[in-house]
Amino acid sequence: MGTGLRCGASRLFCVTIFLLSSFTVFGANSPIVTLSVDASDAPRKMFHAQLRIPATPGTLTLYYPKWIPGEHGPTGPITDLTGLKFTASGKPLKWRRDLLDGFTFHVEVPAGESEVVADLDYASPASYESGYSGGMAATEKLYIVNWNTLLLYPAGYPSDQLTYNASLRLPAGWKFGTSLHVSNQVGSVIHFAPVSLTMLVDGPVLAAEYLKVVPLTPAGENPPAELDLAADSAAALDAPEEVWEHYRNLVKQAGILFGAHHYLDYHFLLTLSDHVAHFGLEHHESNDSRTEERALIEEDGRKNSAGLLPHEYVHSWNGKYRRPADLATPDYEQPMQTDLLWMYEGLTSYLGDMLSARSGERTPSLARDALAQMAADLDHRSGRVWRNLQDTADGVPTMQDAPRGWEDYRRPVDYYDEDVLNWLWVDVIIRQQSKGAKSLDDFCKLFHGAPSGAPMVKTYTFDDIVSALNQVTPYDWRGFWTERLSNHGPGAPLGGVEGSGWKLAYDEYPSDLDRAGDREGKAVGAHYSVGLLFGSDGVIRDTVEGMVAAKAGIGPGMKVVAVNGRRFSAEVWHDAIRAAKTSTSPIELIVENTEYFRVVKLDYHEGEKYPHLVRDESKPDLLTEIYRAK
């Protein structure tokens, strides 16, 4: 691999790109597009948009956003673009979709015309089909506006140079939160200040009947930050005061970590609903984060959702401000290269988890539980034998929507969790090499810190990462990362865990985080014992190749209908695997596979296995220091 991680071949060098803030307009000589969105029919999940686009006679080429920042692939929901028509002076225009790229449209503009009016409808998904900004986004009581789903833009201009005058009509009585600046509001219609296409797409709007605003910085402090929450019920917004305090601490601890801010006004946009796609998507001055309706008002929900907002917040520095050169494309049509996602997402995951502990959102014990789960999962990753970590990043544009069956052997987006382990290892090496004088915090200040200011993009390459790490603490960082990205194990990279004074261990008792993830006690935790991932209905979701269940002939899609002669349930399974520990008899399963039944015997006698971190008293406890608030 070596120095294969680099800027794209079309780049001679990496550059700093100054973006407009959420109220500045660039591209004075470029087209100014007027965009009017009608979301008054949001509960029905149908949205209407009209664009007035400057044009000259001839062929006008328009793009629907395809490569969406933060989604790392051509994920624009083109299949949900409907009702498309074009007119000029009230007369319909001929248009045709490009035969080589379905996101491109060619419109014939007659002589004498200077403006094309485009009308389109966006049919938001009504059932879970995909995640990201094109996933389920509307319920009876709320809607998350992602502008990239609702617009077209003219070819030939970088998104920084296209100015959009946008307005939004909401259902009567709904409130909203956004990082975009509002020029005026008349009734349910909001007019936003003119903004570049870049920052419009970067500024989603969270709108709802039930919406709560929680300030996260003291009055008068700059830059300000706030939490804008929307939910399907008023009760879901009534979280304990400690929740808001944790998020205030998050803003404070992130400021200490990086030593600077690259936004003028930050909005955490948090959607609480069981009827929208659940994910987090980063923006310069906000984030679009979505989780279960009762995630903040129930203790288990808070444990399960911890880390979501810290991760997306860190992206304001790592991903939006500092960005891999090959991901800093000029518009939404140009392909992105994802080779440095181990930095973009991996470091963000590590820092987000660290800040979740430093802010108090996670107790030190829960933070260790989360780390143990990641380490154990990756320590059993069967796909490591054929696929290295670098390829999980390289292949993501075409593989991120892969089905869940055979996921362990296919190997999912491990550049998230495995690089939590790798960046912990980096942190530990820095602390050890500097004899405690330096840490990864120093790298964050150097790489992501001063000067503070409005949103901008400062690109980097693999060489820039290595150089910055060497400025903090001299070491063979090029060799370290080359090995980490190219090796095949065996097992997870546990050097950071062990170097921080802890060990990965297993016992028969689920951790607090395990129990929180299985609120009703119905899940089957057999991943680290026999290598099975299956639900309370007995359906096999995945197997770990090379472990007992896979060797016995079990695969995804099959269904366990009985255990030791008794109808399957989670309780029956747990009883059986515990009993097998003191028995020489195998666990006997009746398995259904495409309408056929057969008996499968699992010769396993080691009991249930749940991961934990335990102290290694022979080494200093660096992990506790890493998680300690500053």
LINTA-V172791 format. One record per residue. N is the residue number from 1. RES is the residue in one letter. OMEGA is omega in radians with two decimals (none if undefined). D_FIRST is the distance of its C-alpha to the first C-alpha in whole Angstrom. Layout:
n & res & omega & d_first
N & RES & OMEGA & D_FIRST
N & RES & OMEGA & D_FIRST
//
This chain:
n & res & omega & d_first
1 & M & 3.05 & 0
2 & G & -3.11 & 4
3 & T & 3.11 & 6
4 & G & 3.09 & 5
5 & L & -2.98 & 8
6 & R & 3.03 & 11
7 & C & 3.11 & 14
8 & G & -3.07 & 15
9 & A & -3.11 & 16
10 & S & -3.12 & 20
11 & R & 3.05 & 20
12 & L & 3.10 & 20
13 & F & 3.13 & 20
14 & C & -2.97 & 20
15 & V & 2.98 & 24
16 & T & -3.10 & 26
17 & I & 3.12 & 28
18 & F & 3.10 & 32
19 & L & 3.02 & 33
20 & L & 3.01 & 36
21 & S & -3.02 & 38
22 & S & 3.07 & 40
23 & F & -3.11 & 43
24 & T & 3.14 & 42
25 & V & 3.03 & 42
26 & F & 3.00 & 40
27 & G & -3.07 & 40
28 & A & -3.13 & 44
29 & N & 3.14 & 44
30 & S & -3.09 & 42
31 & P & 3.01 & 43
32 & I & -3.06 & 45
33 & V & 3.05 & 45
34 & T & -3.11 & 47
35 & L & 3.10 & 46
36 & S & -3.12 & 48
37 & V & 3.08 & 47
38 & D & 3.13 & 50
39 & A & -3.10 & 49
40 & S & 3.11 & 52
41 & D & -3.05 & 52
42 & A & -3.13 & 49
43 & P & 3.11 & 50
44 & R & 3.09 & 50
45 & K & 3.07 & 47
46 & M & -3.05 & 47
47 & F & -3.05 & 47
48 & H & 3.13 & 48
49 & A & 3.03 & 47
50 & Q & 3.11 & 48
51 & L & 3.03 & 46
52 & R & -2.96 & 48
53 & I & 3.06 & 46
54 & P & -3.08 & 47
55 & A & 3.02 & 47
56 & T & -3.14 & 49
57 & P & -3.09 & 50
58 & G & -3.13 & 48
59 & T & 3.06 & 45
60 & L & 3.12 & 43
61 & T & -3.11 & 40
62 & L & 3.09 & 39
63 & Y & 2.86 & 36
64 & Y & -3.06 & 35
65 & P & -3.01 & 32
66 & K & 3.13 & 30
67 & W & -3.01 & 26
68 & I & 3.13 & 28
69 & P & 3.14 & 26
70 & G & 3.14 & 25
71 & E & 2.95 & 25
72 & H & 3.12 & 22
73 & G & 3.12 & 23
74 & P & -2.96 & 26
75 & T & 3.10 & 28
76 & G & -3.00 & 31
77 & P & -3.07 & 34
78 & I & -3.12 & 36
79 & T & -3.13 & 38
80 & D & 3.03 & 40
81 & L & -3.05 & 41
82 & T & 3.03 & 44
83 & G & -3.02 & 48
84 & L & 3.05 & 46
85 & K & -3.11 & 49
86 & F & 3.09 & 49
87 & T & 3.00 & 52
88 & A & -3.07 & 54
89 & S & 3.09 & 57
90 & G & -3.11 & 58
91 & K & -3.12 & 57
92 & P & 3.13 & 54
93 & L & 3.07 & 52
94 & K & 3.09 & 50
95 & W & 3.11 & 46
96 & R & 3.07 & 43
97 & R & 3.13 & 40
98 & D & -3.07 & 37
99 & L & -3.13 & 37
100 & L & -3.12 & 33
101 & D & -3.07 & 32
102 & G & 3.10 & 35
103 & F & -3.05 & 34
104 & T & -3.12 & 36
105 & F & 3.11 & 40
106 & H & -3.07 & 42
107 & V & 3.13 & 45
108 & E & -3.10 & 48
109 & V & -3.10 & 50
110 & P & 3.06 & 53
111 & A & 3.09 & 55
112 & G & -3.11 & 56
113 & E & -3.14 & 54
114 & S & -3.12 & 52
115 & E & 3.05 & 51
116 & V & 3.06 & 49
117 & V & 3.11 & 50
118 & A & 3.04 & 47
119 & D & 3.12 & 48
120 & L & 3.02 & 46
121 & D & 3.06 & 46
122 & Y & -3.13 & 43
123 & A & -3.10 & 44
124 & S & -3.11 & 42
125 & P & 3.14 & 41
126 & A & 3.07 & 44
127 & S & -3.06 & 42
128 & Y & 3.11 & 38
129 & E & 3.13 & 36
130 & S & 3.08 & 33
131 & G & 3.09 & 32
132 & Y & -3.01 & 31
133 & S & 3.09 & 33
134 & G & 3.14 & 35
135 & G & -3.14 & 36
136 & M & -3.02 & 39
137 & A & -3.06 & 40
138 & A & 3.03 & 44
139 & T & 3.10 & 47
140 & E & -2.97 & 51
141 & K & -3.08 & 50
142 & L & 3.12 & 47
143 & Y & 3.06 & 44
144 & I & -3.10 & 41
145 & V & 2.96 & 41
146 & N & -2.95 & 37
147 & W & -3.13 & 38
148 & N & 3.13 & 35
149 & T & -2.91 & 37
150 & L & -3.02 & 41
151 & L & 2.95 & 40
152 & L & 3.07 & 39
153 & Y & -3.06 & 38
154 & P & 3.09 & 39
155 & A & 3.03 & 36
156 & G & -3.11 & 35
157 & Y & 2.97 & 35
158 & P & -3.11 & 32
159 & S & 3.08 & 33
160 & D & -3.01 & 34
161 & Q & 3.09 & 37
162 & L & -3.13 & 38
163 & T & 3.13 & 41
164 & Y & 2.95 & 43
165 & N & -3.01 & 46
166 & A & 3.01 & 46
167 & S & -3.06 & 48
168 & L & 3.04 & 48
169 & R & -3.13 & 51
170 & L & 2.99 & 51
171 & P & -3.10 & 54
172 & A & 3.07 & 57
173 & G & 3.14 & 56
174 & W & 3.07 & 53
175 & K & -3.09 & 51
176 & F & 3.03 & 47
177 & G & -3.14 & 45
178 & T & 3.03 & 42
179 & S & 3.11 & 40
180 & L & 3.11 & 42
181 & H & -3.11 & 45
182 & V & 3.10 & 48
183 & S & 3.05 & 51
184 & N & 3.09 & 53
185 & Q & 3.10 & 54
186 & V & -3.09 & 57
187 & G & -3.11 & 58
188 & S & -3.11 & 55
189 & V & -3.13 & 53
190 & I & 3.06 & 51
191 & H & -3.12 & 50
192 & F & 3.09 & 47
193 & A & 3.10 & 47
194 & P & -3.02 & 45
195 & V & 3.07 & 41
196 & S & 3.07 & 38
197 & L & 3.12 & 37
198 & T & -3.06 & 33
199 & M & 3.01 & 35
200 & L & 3.09 & 38
201 & V & -3.13 & 35
202 & D & -3.08 & 34
203 & G & 3.12 & 37
204 & P & 3.12 & 38
205 & V & 3.07 & 42
206 & L & -3.07 & 43
207 & A & -3.07 & 46
208 & A & 2.97 & 49
209 & E & 3.12 & 52
210 & Y & -3.11 & 51
211 & L & -3.11 & 49
212 & K & 3.12 & 49
213 & V & 3.13 & 48
214 & V & 3.07 & 47
215 & P & -3.12 & 46
216 & L & 3.07 & 44
217 & T & 3.12 & 44
218 & P & 3.12 & 48
219 & A & 3.12 & 50
220 & G & 3.14 & 50
221 & E & 3.10 & 46
222 & N & -0.08 & 44
223 & P & -3.14 & 41
224 & P & 3.06 & 43
225 & A & 3.12 & 41
226 & E & 3.08 & 43
227 & L & 3.09 & 42
228 & D & -3.08 & 44
229 & L & 3.01 & 44
230 & A & -3.10 & 45
231 & A & 3.09 & 47
232 & D & 3.09 & 49
233 & S & 3.09 & 51
234 & A & -3.10 & 53
235 & A & -3.09 & 53
236 & A & -3.12 & 49
237 & L & -3.02 & 49
238 & D & -3.12 & 51
239 & A & 3.09 & 48
240 & P & -3.11 & 49
241 & E & -3.12 & 49
242 & E & 3.12 & 47
243 & V & -3.14 & 44
244 & W & 3.14 & 45
245 & E & 3.10 & 45
246 & H & -3.14 & 41
247 & Y & 3.01 & 40
248 & R & 3.10 & 42
249 & N & 3.11 & 40
250 & L & 3.13 & 37
251 & V & -3.14 & 37
252 & K & -3.08 & 39
253 & Q & 3.08 & 36
254 & A & 3.09 & 33
255 & G & 3.10 & 35
256 & I & -3.10 & 35
257 & L & -3.04 & 31
258 & F & 3.12 & 30
259 & G & 3.14 & 33
260 & A & 3.07 & 34
261 & H & 3.13 & 34
262 & H & 3.03 & 33
263 & Y & 3.11 & 35
264 & L & -3.07 & 39
265 & D & -3.02 & 40
266 & Y & 3.13 & 38
267 & H & 2.93 & 39
268 & F & 3.10 & 38
269 & L & -3.04 & 39
270 & L & 3.12 & 39
271 & T & -3.14 & 41
272 & L & -3.08 & 43
273 & S & 3.04 & 43
274 & D & -3.00 & 43
275 & H & 3.00 & 43
276 & V & 3.05 & 40
277 & A & -3.10 & 36
278 & H & 3.12 & 35
279 & F & 2.99 & 32
280 & G & 3.12 & 31
281 & L & -3.01 & 30
282 & E & 3.01 & 29
283 & H & -3.12 & 31
284 & H & -2.99 & 32
285 & E & 3.11 & 35
286 & S & 2.94 & 35
287 & N & 3.11 & 34
288 & D & -3.08 & 35
289 & S & -3.03 & 35
290 & R & 3.13 & 37
291 & T & -3.04 & 38
292 & E & -3.06 & 41
293 & E & -3.04 & 44
294 & R & -3.03 & 45
295 & A & -3.09 & 42
296 & L & -3.05 & 44
297 & I & 3.08 & 47
298 & E & -3.06 & 46
299 & E & 3.13 & 45
300 & D & 3.11 & 42
301 & G & 3.12 & 41
302 & R & 3.11 & 41
303 & K & -3.08 & 38
304 & N & -3.09 & 37
305 & S & 3.14 & 36
306 & A & -3.13 & 35
307 & G & -3.12 & 32
308 & L & -3.11 & 32
309 & L & 3.06 & 33
310 & P & 3.13 & 32
311 & H & -3.08 & 28
312 & E & 3.11 & 29
313 & Y & 3.12 & 31
314 & V & -3.14 & 28
315 & H & 3.09 & 26
316 & S & 3.08 & 29
317 & W & -3.02 & 27
318 & N & -3.12 & 24
319 & G & 3.10 & 23
320 & K & 3.10 & 26
321 & Y & 3.03 & 26
322 & R & -3.02 & 23
323 & R & 3.04 & 21
324 & P & -3.07 & 17
325 & A & -3.10 & 18
326 & D & 3.03 & 17
327 & L & -3.11 & 20
328 & A & -3.10 & 22
329 & T & -3.06 & 24
330 & P & 3.12 & 27
331 & D & -3.05 & 29
332 & Y & 3.11 & 29
333 & E & -3.08 & 28
334 & Q & 3.13 & 25
335 & P & 3.06 & 22
336 & M & 3.04 & 20
337 & Q & -2.88 & 16
338 & T & -3.02 & 15
339 & D & -3.10 & 11
340 & L & 3.10 & 13
341 & L & 3.06 & 15
342 & W & 3.03 & 14
343 & M & -3.08 & 16
344 & Y & -3.10 & 19
345 & E & -3.08 & 20
346 & G & 3.10 & 18
347 & L & 3.10 & 20
348 & T & 3.12 & 23
349 & S & 3.12 & 23
350 & Y & -3.11 & 23
351 & L & 3.10 & 26
352 & G & 3.10 & 28
353 & D & 3.11 & 29
354 & M & -3.13 & 29
355 & L & 3.07 & 32
356 & S & 3.08 & 33
357 & A & -3.11 & 34
358 & R & -3.13 & 35
359 & S & -3.08 & 37
360 & G & 3.11 & 39
361 & E & 2.99 & 38
362 & R & 2.97 & 37
363 & T & 3.07 & 39
364 & P & 3.14 & 37
365 & S & 3.12 & 37
366 & L & 3.09 & 36
367 & A & 3.10 & 33
368 & R & 3.09 & 32
369 & D & -3.14 & 33
370 & A & 3.12 & 31
371 & L & 3.12 & 28
372 & A & 3.12 & 29
373 & Q & 3.13 & 29
374 & M & -3.10 & 25
375 & A & -3.12 & 24
376 & A & 3.14 & 27
377 & D & -3.10 & 25
378 & L & 3.11 & 22
379 & D & 3.12 & 23
380 & H & -3.02 & 24
381 & R & -3.09 & 22
382 & S & -3.14 & 22
383 & G & 3.14 & 19
384 & R & -3.06 & 17
385 & V & -3.10 & 17
386 & W & -3.01 & 16
387 & R & 3.11 & 14
388 & N & -3.06 & 11
389 & L & -3.14 & 12
390 & Q & -3.10 & 9
391 & D & 3.07 & 11
392 & T & 3.05 & 14
393 & A & -3.10 & 14
394 & D & -3.01 & 12
395 & G & -2.97 & 15
396 & V & -3.11 & 18
397 & P & -3.10 & 20
398 & T & -3.01 & 21
399 & M & -3.02 & 21
400 & Q & 3.09 & 23
401 & D & 3.14 & 26
402 & A & 3.12 & 26
403 & P & -3.07 & 29
404 & R & 3.10 & 29
405 & G & -3.09 & 30
406 & W & -3.11 & 27
407 & E & -3.08 & 25
408 & D & -3.13 & 24
409 & Y & 3.06 & 23
410 & R & -3.11 & 21
411 & R & -3.08 & 20
412 & P & -3.06 & 21
413 & V & -3.05 & 19
414 & D & 3.10 & 18
415 & Y & 2.98 & 16
416 & Y & -2.96 & 20
417 & D & -3.11 & 21
418 & E & 3.13 & 18
419 & D & 2.87 & 17
420 & V & 3.11 & 21
421 & L & -3.11 & 20
422 & N & 3.14 & 17
423 & W & 2.97 & 19
424 & L & 3.11 & 22
425 & W & 3.09 & 20
426 & V & -3.14 & 19
427 & D & -3.13 & 23
428 & V & 3.13 & 24
429 & I & 3.13 & 22
430 & I & -3.13 & 24
431 & R & -3.13 & 27
432 & Q & -3.09 & 27
433 & Q & -3.13 & 26
434 & S & -3.10 & 28
435 & K & 3.06 & 31
436 & G & -3.11 & 31
437 & A & -3.08 & 32
438 & K & 3.07 & 29
439 & S & 3.10 & 27
440 & L & 3.04 & 24
441 & D & 3.14 & 28
442 & D & 3.06 & 27
443 & F & -3.13 & 24
444 & C & 3.11 & 25
445 & K & -3.13 & 28
446 & L & -2.98 & 26
447 & F & -3.02 & 24
448 & H & -2.93 & 26
449 & G & -3.00 & 29
450 & A & 0.11 & 32
451 & P & 3.03 & 34
452 & S & 3.09 & 35
453 & G & -3.13 & 36
454 & A & 3.13 & 36
455 & P & 3.06 & 33
456 & M & 3.10 & 30
457 & V & 3.06 & 27
458 & K & -3.00 & 25
459 & T & 3.13 & 21
460 & Y & 3.09 & 18
461 & T & 3.05 & 14
462 & F & 3.14 & 11
463 & D & 3.13 & 13
464 & D & 3.12 & 16
465 & I & 3.14 & 15
466 & V & -3.13 & 14
467 & S & -3.12 & 17
468 & A & 3.11 & 20
469 & L & 3.12 & 19
470 & N & 3.06 & 20
471 & Q & 3.11 & 23
472 & V & 3.13 & 24
473 & T & 3.11 & 23
474 & P & -3.12 & 21
475 & Y & 3.08 & 19
476 & D & -3.10 & 15
477 & W & 3.09 & 14
478 & R & 3.11 & 10
479 & G & 3.14 & 10
480 & F & -3.05 & 12
481 & W & 3.07 & 10
482 & T & 3.11 & 6
483 & E & -3.09 & 9
484 & R & -3.07 & 11
485 & L & -3.02 & 8
486 & S & -3.01 & 7
487 & N & -3.13 & 10
488 & H & 3.11 & 13
489 & G & 0.11 & 16
490 & P & 3.08 & 19
491 & G & -3.12 & 20
492 & A & 3.06 & 20
493 & P & -3.02 & 18
494 & L & -3.12 & 22
495 & G & 3.13 & 21
496 & G & 3.10 & 22
497 & V & -3.09 & 25
498 & E & 3.11 & 26
499 & G & 3.14 & 26
500 & S & 3.06 & 28
501 & G & -3.12 & 31
502 & W & 3.11 & 31
503 & K & 3.04 & 30
504 & L & -3.13 & 30
505 & A & -3.11 & 33
506 & Y & 2.96 & 35
507 & D & -3.04 & 38
508 & E & -3.01 & 41
509 & Y & 3.12 & 41
510 & P & 3.09 & 39
511 & S & 3.08 & 38
512 & D & -3.14 & 40
513 & L & 3.03 & 37
514 & D & -3.12 & 37
515 & R & 3.11 & 41
516 & A & 3.12 & 40
517 & G & 3.14 & 38
518 & D & -2.97 & 41
519 & R & -3.07 & 44
520 & E & 3.12 & 46
521 & G & -3.05 & 45
522 & K & -3.08 & 44
523 & A & -3.14 & 41
524 & V & -3.12 & 39
525 & G & -3.08 & 37
526 & A & -3.09 & 36
527 & H & -3.01 & 32
528 & Y & 3.11 & 32
529 & S & -3.12 & 35
530 & V & 3.12 & 35
531 & G & 3.14 & 32
532 & L & 2.99 & 34
533 & L & 3.13 & 33
534 & F & -3.04 & 37
535 & G & -3.10 & 39
536 & S & 3.08 & 43
537 & D & 3.12 & 44
538 & G & -3.13 & 42
539 & V & -3.12 & 40
540 & I & 3.11 & 37
541 & R & 3.14 & 34
542 & D & 3.04 & 31
543 & T & 3.06 & 30
544 & V & -3.09 & 28
545 & E & 3.13 & 27
546 & G & 3.13 & 28
547 & M & -2.92 & 31
548 & V & -3.05 & 34
549 & A & 3.14 & 35
550 & A & 3.13 & 32
551 & K & 3.14 & 34
552 & A & 3.06 & 37
553 & G & 3.14 & 36
554 & I & 3.12 & 36
555 & G & -3.14 & 34
556 & P & 3.12 & 34
557 & G & 3.06 & 37
558 & M & -3.12 & 39
559 & K & 3.05 & 42
560 & V & -3.11 & 43
561 & V & 3.13 & 47
562 & A & 3.12 & 48
563 & V & -3.10 & 48
564 & N & 3.06 & 50
565 & G & -3.12 & 52
566 & R & -3.13 & 53
567 & R & -3.07 & 51
568 & F & 2.86 & 48
569 & S & 3.12 & 48
570 & A & -3.12 & 45
571 & E & 3.13 & 48
572 & V & 3.10 & 49
573 & W & -3.11 & 45
574 & H & 3.11 & 45
575 & D & -3.07 & 48
576 & A & -3.09 & 47
577 & I & 3.07 & 44
578 & R & -3.14 & 46
579 & A & -3.10 & 48
580 & A & -3.12 & 46
581 & K & -3.12 & 45
582 & T & -3.12 & 48
583 & S & 3.05 & 49
584 & T & -3.12 & 48
585 & S & 3.10 & 48
586 & P & 3.00 & 45
587 & I & -3.05 & 45
588 & E & -3.13 & 46
589 & L & 2.88 & 45
590 & I & -3.02 & 47
591 & V & 3.05 & 44
592 & E & 3.12 & 44
593 & N & -3.13 & 42
594 & T & 3.03 & 43
595 & E & 3.04 & 47
596 & Y & -3.13 & 47
597 & F & 3.04 & 47
598 & R & 3.12 & 46
599 & V & 3.11 & 46
600 & V & -3.14 & 43
601 & K & 3.13 & 43
602 & L & -3.12 & 41
603 & D & -3.05 & 41
604 & Y & -3.03 & 40
605 & H & -3.09 & 42
606 & E & 3.09 & 40
607 & G & 3.13 & 41
608 & E & -3.11 & 39
609 & K & 3.06 & 36
610 & Y & -3.05 & 35
611 & P & 3.08 & 33
612 & H & 2.94 & 34
613 & L & 3.11 & 32
614 & V & -3.07 & 35
615 & R & 2.94 & 35
616 & D & -3.02 & 34
617 & E & 3.13 & 37
618 & S & -3.09 & 36
619 & K & 3.07 & 33
620 & P & -3.13 & 34
621 & D & 3.14 & 34
622 & L & -3.08 & 31
623 & L & 3.10 & 31
624 & T & 3.09 & 34
625 & E & 3.12 & 34
626 & I & -3.08 & 31
627 & Y & -3.06 & 33
628 & R & 3.11 & 36
629 & A & -3.13 & 37
630 & K & none & 37
//
